[in-house]
Amino acid sequence: MSVYGYADPSGNAKYNEKLSKRRADAVKNILVQAGFDANKIKSIASGETNTKDKKDYAKSRRVEVKVLCD
């Protein structure tokens, strides 16, 4: 399972990278508390998205969870 954190492009890029990592880590922690194996979850900072229009910034403040099944 991979957990991807994102941020909008407002503010400093380094800060947004850390913010996206904190978002991904927060969701990973929720999944672990729900019983998922922490060793099978990868938390990934995806940083800023390429959103140009400020009205779309809210869509960039997100976390995506991708599950791969064998």
C-alpha positions, -999 to +999 in steps of 0.1 A: +000+000+000+013+035-008+001+067+008+009+099-012+007+133+004+003+165-017+003+202-011-008+233-031+019+255-046+014+285-022+043+291+001+078+277+002+085+245-018+106+230+010+078+236+035+052+221+011+074+190+007+075+185+045+037+193+047+029+167+021+050+141+040+032+150+073-001+145+055+009+111+042+023+100+076-009+110+093-030+088+070-005+060+074-008+062+112-046+060+109-043+029+088-019+013+112-042+021+141-070+004+121-049-028+120-029-026+088+008-037+089+030-006+091+057-025+072+035-029+042+026+008+039+049+033+022+044+070+030+055+093+001+058+130+000+047+142-035+051+179-027+034+206-046+010+199-074+010+220-106-022+238-098-022+272-115-056+286-104-060+294-067-096+283-067-082+247-073-057+248-045-080+229-022-079+199-046-041+199-041-044+195-004-049+158-003-037+123+004-041+094-020-040+058-010-031+032-036-036-005-028-019-032-049-033-067-048-014-098-057 
